[in-house]
Amino acid sequence: MDKRLVTGIDIGHTSLKAVVLKPNGNGYAVLGYKEIILKEGIVAENNTINHQEIVKTLKEMKKALPFRARQVAISVPDNAVISKTLQIEQNLEESEKEFAVMQAFSHQSPFPVEELSLDFVSVEPKEQMRGIESYQVFATRKDVVEARVDALQKTGLNTVLVDVHSQSLGHMWKLTVERFPEKNKYCLLDIGAVNSSFTMFTEQGELFHKEFACGKSTASGSLHDASFCSDEQVMAESFNRQVVERVKRQIQLYSSINGSQDIKGIWLSGEGASTPMLAEALAEQLTLECELLNPLGLFEMRVAKRKRRAADWQHFTVAAGLAVRGIQWLRGKHVISH
């Protein structure tokens, strides 16, 4: 097993996407990628997974990826994660720090700490209080994490990182801005099967990520119920109007928080990014530049030409972000995990 290889696996409602990356100078190289469309849903509304179905699909996916790619980074949905900023005493030993954070979090958590997987990382507060350190704490139910990790283990894969979904998208926004600095006022609009999201960083360096219930499959499903919306073009137009309205609200919210930084454009990604006329509708009605994002185009392609498959590149944004986050996790100082 090559310790430098990490496979980001995006476990979606309608498909599994995987991207295998390795460090390459100051960037990364793509060694493999694969998307498998699911016959039935794997993720339920309460974020539990169909264990038998996901193990079977992961085994199929594993065959299509490089043999050495056994280290995996995955994510859990943001709505399954509790995030809080806590202050604890400075200059504690690591074991004391861990205990202090858990104690402080237990007083604010709606769930018993014993039932949670919990990580925390030091953050720079806006105003430093003498003798106090600030920590960002992330927690989710253990069964949400353990079910996914167990499925990967049964497939012979080793989970090196369980991240929060928004963090992978945030990191892909940063990588894209690094490649295209003249577009640093673009937002990343990821159109998923059930939910979509609006992601970018503020001028203060804070992640702005908002999800909204408007996805390709849910929109199609609701439109199918209406007899007058049987035409695909009408369905697409209705969906596009929904997306434009939701994005308009997010832009207004972002501007109210961030002030002077105007949004100049949109990078489209996700399963619904190529919906007919969506990019055109967003560009025209919001008066913004809009383009599809090819996340794998940010890296050097090392997949042999004979093994390259036609793919909807914009589907791989989350998986690519997870692979990068996994590599950085292995390189850096680990956050304490429970």
C-alpha positions, -999 to 999 in steps of 0.1 A, spaced: 0 0 0 13 34 -10 9 57 20 9 87 -2 -22 76 -21 -57 86 -9 -90 78 -24 -118 103 -18 -152 85 -19 -183 106 -22 -213 85 -9 -243 101 -26 -279 94 -28 -278 82 -64 -242 73 -70 -208 66 -55 -179 87 -68 -142 80 -62 -110 99 -70 -75 86 -63 -48 113 -58 -12 114 -48 11 144 -40 28 158 -70 53 186 -63 32 215 -49 0 199 -63 -16 165 -69 -19 139 -96 -50 118 -105 -43 81 -106 -79 69 -109 -115 79 -109 -148 61 -110 -186 67 -107 -211 40 -101 -248 48 -105 -269 31 -79 -299 10 -87 -315 19 -53 -307 45 -27 -279 39 -2 -283 69 21 -316 73 40 -331 106 52 -317 101 87 -282 96 72 -281 58 79 -269 37 50 -280 4 33 -250 -16 46 -253 -46 22 -258 -25 -9 -229 -1 -1 -205 -30 6 -214 -46 -28 -210 -13 -46 -176 -5 -29 -163 -39 -39 -172 -32 -75 -156 3 -73 -124 -11 -57 -118 -33 -88 -117 -2 -111 -92 17 -90 -54 13 -86 -44 -18 -66 -24 3 -41 -53 27 -34 -65 14 0 -65 46 21 -98 63 19 -113 97 30 -151 100 33 -175 126 46 -207 128 66 -235 153 58 -234 187 75 -269 181 89 -255 151 108 -228 173 125 -230 196 155 -204 223 154 -196 246 184 -168 270 194 -157 265 230 -132 282 253 -110 263 277 -80 270 299 -46 276 283 -14 255 287 -31 222 295 -15 188 287 -30 170 258 -49 145 279 -62 174 301 -72 194 270 -91 165 257 -110 160 289 -117 198 292 -131 200 257 -153 170 262 -166 183 295 -174 217 281 -191 202 250 -212 178 272 -229 208 288 -241 221 254 -248 188 235 -283 175 230 -268 140 230 -247 121 256 -210 125 247 -206 87 249 -228 84 218 -208 108 197 -177 108 175 -159 141 184 -130 161 169 -117 195 178 -91 219 165 -76 251 178 -89 283 162 -77 319 163 -104 339 181 -112 375 169 -104 388 204 -79 368 225 -89 364 262 -60 360 286 -56 325 298 -82 311 274 -79 291 242 -107 286 216 -115 253 199 -139 244 171 -156 212 180 -173 189 155 -195 160 167 -218 134 151 -235 102 162 -211 73 164 -234 51 144 -233 75 114 -195 72 113 -191 36 123 -215 23 97 -195 39 69 -161 29 83 -173 -7 89 -186 -9 53 -152 2 40 -133 -22 62 -154 -51 49 -142 -41 14 -105 -41 25 -103 -3 26 -87 17 54 -105 50 65 -79 77 72 -103 106 75 -140 112 81 -146 148 71 -176 171 70 -191 174 36 -188 213 35 -151 211 42 -143 192 10 -162 217 -11 -146 246 7 -112 232 -1 -120 227 -37 -131 263 -39 -97 273 -25 -78 251 -50 -98 265 -79 -91 301 -68 -54 292 -65 -55 280 -102 -77 309 -114 -69 339 -90 -87 363 -113 -119 345 -104 -115 348 -66 -150 363 -64 -167 332 -79 -189 310 -57 -190 272 -60 -226 260 -66 -229 222 -62 -261 207 -75 -267 174 -58 -294 147 -62 -314 158 -32 -297 190 -18 -276 217 -34 -251 240 -18 -234 274 -21 -198 276 -10 -170 302 -9 -148 319 17 -153 354 30 -127 382 30 -121 372 67 -111 337 56 -143 321 70 -161 293 52 -195 303 40 -214 272 31 -252 270 28 -273 240 18 -308 242 4 -333 215 -4 -334 217 -42 -318 187 -59 -320 172 -94 -339 140 -84 -363 157 -59 -372 184 -84 -378 158 -111 -399 137 -88 -422 165 -77 -426 176 -113 -435 141 -124 -465 143 -102 -480 171 -121 -497 161 -154 -489 194 -170 -452 190 -164 -447 158 -183 -425 175 -209 -388 173 -200 -381 209 -212 -409 223 -189 -394 202 -160 -359 216 -166 -372 252 -168 -391 248 -136 -360 233 -118 -338 260 -132 -361 287 -118 -360 271 -84 -322 270 -84 -320 307 -95 -343 318 -67 -323 298 -41 -290 311 -53 -303 347 -53 -311 343 -16 -277 329 -8 -260 358 -26 -281 383 -7 -272 365 26 -235 364 17 -235 401 8 -252 410 41 -225 391 60 -194 400 40 -202 436 29 -180 449 1 -171 417 -17 -194 413 -47 -199 379 -63 -188 380 -99 -194 344 -111 -204 308 -104 -186 275 -108 -212 248 -113 -205 213 -101 -225 182 -90 -249 157 -105 -273 184 -117 -247 208 -130 -253 199 -166 -291 203 -164 -301 218 -198 -300 257 -198 -292 259 -161 -259 277 -166 -275 300 -191 -304 308 -167 -281 316 -138 -259 338 -160 -288 357 -175 -311 361 -145 -283 369 -119 -261 388 -143 -231 366 -134 -205 346 -154 -213 309 -150 -192 279 -161 -190 242 -154 -161 232 -131 -139 202 -140 -123 194 -106 -99 168 -121 -86 195 -144 -69 211 -114 -46 181 -111 -21 163 -134 -38 134 -151 -17 102 -146 -44 77 -156 -32 58 -187 -50 69 -219 -63 33 -224 -79 34 -190 -95 69 -192 -132 68 -193 -157 93 -205 -172 109 -174 -192 139 -162 -162 156 -146 -183 180 -126 -197 150 -106 -163 145 -89 -158 177 -70 -166 163 -35 -146 131 -40 -116 151 -52 -118 175 -22 -119 145 1 -88 129 -14 -69 162 -10 -81 166 26 -70 130 33 -35 136 20 -32 168 40 -45 150 71 -17 123 67 9 150 62 -2 172 91 -8 172 128 -39 151 136 -69 165 153 -78 145 184 -105 119 175 -129 99 196 
